[in-house]
């Protein structure tokens, strides 16, 4: 698959990352000499031609300055840090009218690889789903949103750790935070997300439940190599990412 004219990528890079215990915005921490968000932008530009949008918020100017040192992308400002759903909403007005599908990435997954994103987008387009979720199986799912399936292995919802029941917390198939959406569907339902959760935030994951209620097609693509989507939330995880980036040959 060459770079696609009808695909846009939204990179979520507005958060503070308080668990890093650092004055530097989370996505600006470096792995293998480059900021995490720069690694993600580099990967995104390999599959989306001139349609990469970085959502900034916390330390917005610093993040913009860092990314533009390397790449030409568009930026959207999330005025208040009200969650992933709100962040995506901030980027939607900037999407080109030719865009048919929207890939959403997090700015703190520097190990993500081009082939993984291609497989997700390919699967999404072939199935003509309204939403396709990239999942992976992990032995210790603590901290991740769980992929809740029904008896037919169809997706019901994604439950964040803070809102999951004890049974749901045992699920080992987890959300990577990477999704592909039909653009028209995404723009039509983004306003329907409500902050009815323990964090009082607008969760992008709520789009899954909205799609299910509307009987829209939802797909799950499970990637084999969970290492690519290890989020870097603490300073000690930076060292781990540094080791892995060489193993993965990035």
Backbone torsions as a table, in degrees:
resi	resn	phi	psi	omega
1	UNK	NA	122.5	176.4
2	UNK	-83.2	179.0	179.4
3	UNK	-62.9	141.2	-172.1
4	UNK	-102.9	131.3	177.1
5	UNK	-74.8	-25.0	-174.5
6	UNK	-99.8	15.2	177.8
7	UNK	-115.0	131.4	171.9
8	UNK	-112.7	149.0	175.6
9	UNK	-118.0	130.5	173.6
10	UNK	-110.4	122.1	178.5
11	UNK	-105.9	122.1	-177.9
12	UNK	-86.8	111.5	-175.0
13	UNK	-138.3	33.8	-174.5
14	UNK	-99.0	-15.8	-170.1
15	UNK	-72.2	162.4	180.0
16	UNK	-81.8	-39.4	-175.1
17	UNK	67.7	55.6	-174.6
18	UNK	-61.3	-27.5	-178.8
19	UNK	-68.8	-14.3	177.7
20	UNK	-71.6	-17.4	-177.6
21	UNK	49.4	52.1	-176.7
22	UNK	-143.1	151.4	177.2
23	UNK	-78.4	-13.3	-178.6
24	UNK	-84.8	138.0	176.2
25	UNK	-55.6	141.1	-173.2
26	UNK	-50.0	-48.6	-173.0
27	UNK	-71.7	-9.2	179.4
28	UNK	-89.3	-7.7	176.2
29	UNK	-65.4	142.3	-171.9
30	UNK	-95.5	142.2	171.5
31	UNK	-129.0	125.7	-178.2
32	UNK	52.8	42.3	173.0
33	UNK	82.2	-4.0	179.9
34	UNK	-128.0	145.4	177.5
35	UNK	-60.0	147.6	-179.3
36	UNK	-54.7	-43.4	-177.2
37	UNK	-66.2	-29.6	177.8
38	UNK	-69.2	-40.3	175.4
39	UNK	-58.4	-44.0	-177.8
40	UNK	-67.2	-43.5	178.8
41	UNK	-61.3	-40.9	179.1
42	UNK	-58.8	-45.6	179.5
43	UNK	-65.8	-43.2	-178.9
44	UNK	-61.0	-41.2	-177.6
45	UNK	-68.6	-17.5	177.7
46	UNK	-73.4	-22.0	-177.7
47	UNK	-116.8	-15.6	-179.7
48	UNK	-122.4	119.9	-176.4
49	UNK	-79.1	109.1	174.4
50	UNK	56.4	23.4	-177.3
51	UNK	-126.9	47.8	-179.2
52	UNK	-110.9	125.6	-176.4
53	UNK	-120.7	122.6	179.6
54	UNK	-104.2	122.0	178.7
55	UNK	-88.7	120.7	-179.0
56	UNK	-113.7	158.3	179.7
57	UNK	-157.7	-82.9	177.1
58	UNK	-65.8	127.7	-177.6
59	UNK	51.4	45.4	-174.1
60	UNK	-53.6	-45.0	-176.6
61	UNK	-65.6	-38.5	179.4
62	UNK	-65.7	-40.9	-180.0
63	UNK	-66.9	-43.9	178.2
64	UNK	-58.7	-47.7	-177.5
65	UNK	-60.2	-42.3	-178.4
66	UNK	-65.3	-46.4	-177.0
67	UNK	-66.9	-42.6	-176.4
68	UNK	-71.1	-12.9	172.1
69	UNK	-63.1	-27.7	-174.1
70	UNK	-111.7	-41.8	-169.6
71	UNK	-138.4	155.8	175.2
72	UNK	-96.3	111.1	178.1
73	UNK	-135.3	171.5	173.3
74	UNK	-96.4	154.8	179.4
75	UNK	-124.2	147.7	172.9
76	UNK	-129.7	142.9	-177.9
77	UNK	-102.6	124.8	170.5
78	UNK	-92.0	108.3	-172.3
79	UNK	-62.3	-45.7	176.9
80	UNK	-124.5	143.8	-176.2
81	UNK	-82.6	82.1	-173.6
82	UNK	-107.5	22.5	174.9
83	UNK	106.9	172.4	-173.3
84	UNK	-67.0	-36.0	178.6
85	UNK	-63.1	-42.4	178.6
86	UNK	-66.5	-36.0	179.6
87	UNK	-65.0	-44.8	178.7
88	UNK	-63.9	-40.4	178.8
89	UNK	-57.5	-36.7	-179.7
90	UNK	-64.7	-28.9	-176.3
91	UNK	-88.2	-20.5	-173.0
92	UNK	-57.9	-41.7	-179.3
93	UNK	-60.3	-22.6	-178.7
94	UNK	-86.6	-2.4	-177.0
95	UNK	-74.4	137.0	178.6
96	UNK	-65.2	144.9	-177.6
97	UNK	-64.8	-21.2	-179.8
98	UNK	-79.0	-11.7	-176.3
99	UNK	-69.2	130.6	178.3
100	UNK	-106.2	-32.4	-177.7
101	UNK	-131.1	148.8	-177.0
102	UNK	-125.1	122.5	176.7
103	UNK	-98.5	127.5	-179.9
104	UNK	-110.0	125.2	-179.9
105	UNK	-122.8	157.1	173.2
106	UNK	-95.4	146.6	-178.8
107	UNK	-78.8	1.8	-176.7
108	UNK	-116.6	27.2	175.8
109	UNK	-119.4	72.3	-173.0
110	UNK	-67.5	-12.8	-176.1
111	UNK	-92.8	-2.4	-176.6
112	UNK	-62.2	142.1	-174.8
113	UNK	-114.7	152.6	-177.5
114	UNK	-55.9	-45.3	-177.5
115	UNK	-60.6	-37.2	179.3
116	UNK	-63.0	-44.2	179.9
117	UNK	-68.9	-37.5	177.3
118	UNK	-61.3	-44.5	179.8
119	UNK	-61.1	-40.0	179.1
120	UNK	-64.3	-48.7	-178.0
121	UNK	-65.8	-42.2	177.4
122	UNK	-58.1	-48.3	-179.7
123	UNK	-61.1	-40.8	-179.8
124	UNK	-63.3	-47.0	-177.4
125	UNK	-67.5	-41.6	-178.3
126	UNK	-65.5	-39.2	-177.2
127	UNK	-81.6	-13.8	-176.9
128	UNK	55.8	37.5	177.9
129	UNK	-74.3	157.7	173.2
130	UNK	-82.7	-31.6	178.3
131	UNK	-140.5	133.3	171.7
132	UNK	-125.6	128.5	-176.3
133	UNK	-106.4	133.5	173.6
134	UNK	-88.7	119.9	-178.5
135	UNK	-118.1	167.0	171.6
136	UNK	-151.3	157.6	179.6
137	UNK	-101.6	128.6	-180.0
138	UNK	-129.9	149.0	179.6
139	UNK	-69.1	-41.4	-179.9
140	UNK	-115.0	95.9	-173.8
141	UNK	-83.1	4.5	-175.8
142	UNK	-54.0	130.3	177.4
143	UNK	94.8	-17.4	-179.2
144	UNK	-94.3	154.3	169.9
145	UNK	-73.3	134.7	-177.0
146	UNK	-90.5	140.4	175.8
147	UNK	-87.0	111.4	-178.4
148	UNK	-96.9	119.5	-179.0
149	UNK	-111.5	156.4	174.3
150	UNK	-89.5	-174.5	-175.7
151	UNK	-66.0	-18.4	178.2
152	UNK	-94.7	10.4	-177.9
153	UNK	64.1	25.6	173.6
154	UNK	-93.6	149.4	-174.5
155	UNK	-75.5	132.4	175.1
156	UNK	-98.6	-53.4	-177.3
157	UNK	-168.2	175.5	170.9
158	UNK	-114.1	125.5	179.2
159	UNK	-106.5	120.0	176.0
160	UNK	-68.1	152.1	-177.9
161	UNK	-51.2	-44.9	-175.7
162	UNK	-64.8	-22.7	-176.3
163	UNK	-109.6	-1.2	-174.5
164	UNK	-79.5	147.0	173.4
165	UNK	-77.7	171.8	179.2
166	UNK	-61.4	-39.1	178.3
167	UNK	-66.1	-43.1	179.8
168	UNK	-64.2	-31.9	179.5
169	UNK	-66.1	-17.4	179.4
170	UNK	-82.0	-12.8	-178.7
171	UNK	-66.5	132.9	-177.5
172	UNK	-100.4	-9.2	174.6
173	UNK	-85.2	119.5	-171.7
174	UNK	-122.9	158.5	177.8
175	UNK	-79.7	132.2	177.6
176	UNK	-86.1	-11.1	-175.7
177	UNK	82.8	11.6	179.6
178	UNK	-116.2	130.0	-175.0
179	UNK	-139.9	156.1	168.4
180	UNK	-123.5	130.5	-176.6
181	UNK	-121.3	146.6	162.3
182	UNK	-67.6	125.2	-172.5
183	UNK	-60.4	-45.3	-177.4
184	UNK	-62.0	-39.2	177.9
185	UNK	-65.4	-46.4	-178.5
186	UNK	-58.2	-47.9	-177.7
187	UNK	-67.1	-28.0	-178.9
188	UNK	-78.4	-25.6	-175.2
189	UNK	-108.3	-8.9	-174.6
190	UNK	-59.7	-30.5	179.5
191	UNK	-73.4	-16.4	-176.7
192	UNK	-82.6	-11.0	-179.8
193	UNK	-69.3	133.7	179.1
194	UNK	-120.1	148.0	-179.4
195	UNK	-83.2	49.7	-177.5
196	UNK	-91.5	68.6	-179.4
197	UNK	-151.7	174.6	-175.7
198	UNK	-65.7	-20.8	-179.3
199	UNK	-94.2	-8.4	-175.0
200	UNK	53.9	42.2	178.9
201	UNK	-118.4	163.3	175.5
202	UNK	-90.6	103.5	-178.0
203	UNK	-84.3	127.9	173.3
204	UNK	-62.2	-30.1	-179.4
205	UNK	-60.9	-21.7	179.0
206	UNK	-64.6	-19.8	177.5
207	UNK	-60.3	-30.3	179.2
208	UNK	-62.2	-48.4	-180.0
209	UNK	-65.8	-36.5	177.3
210	UNK	-63.0	-43.8	179.3
211	UNK	-62.1	-39.8	-179.3
212	UNK	-65.6	-43.1	179.5
213	UNK	-63.5	-29.5	179.4
214	UNK	-88.6	3.2	-179.4
215	UNK	59.4	37.1	176.4
216	UNK	-88.8	160.2	-177.3
217	UNK	-79.1	126.1	178.3
218	UNK	-121.0	131.3	178.2
219	UNK	-117.8	153.7	172.9
220	UNK	-122.9	125.5	173.5
221	UNK	-108.8	121.1	-178.4
222	UNK	-100.3	121.9	178.8
223	UNK	-90.6	147.3	-175.7
224	UNK	-79.8	-38.0	-172.1
225	UNK	-96.3	89.7	-176.6
226	UNK	-62.2	-20.3	-176.2
227	UNK	-59.6	-29.8	-177.3
228	UNK	-66.2	-22.2	-174.2
229	UNK	-114.9	18.8	174.7
230	UNK	-67.0	116.8	177.7
231	UNK	-74.8	145.3	178.3
232	UNK	-102.0	102.5	-175.7
233	UNK	-109.4	-17.6	-178.6
234	UNK	-132.0	155.8	-177.0
235	UNK	-58.8	-36.2	-179.4
236	UNK	-67.0	-23.3	178.0
237	UNK	-75.1	-19.3	175.7
238	UNK	-61.5	-42.8	-179.9
239	UNK	-63.3	-39.3	178.6
240	UNK	-64.6	-42.4	178.4
241	UNK	-63.0	-37.8	178.7
242	UNK	-59.7	-44.3	178.4
243	UNK	-66.3	-45.0	-176.3
244	UNK	-65.8	-34.7	-176.1
245	UNK	-63.3	-31.7	177.1
246	UNK	-76.0	-38.5	177.8
247	UNK	-62.1	-38.3	-177.6
248	UNK	-80.3	-8.9	176.8
249	UNK	71.8	31.1	179.3
250	UNK	-80.6	NA	NA
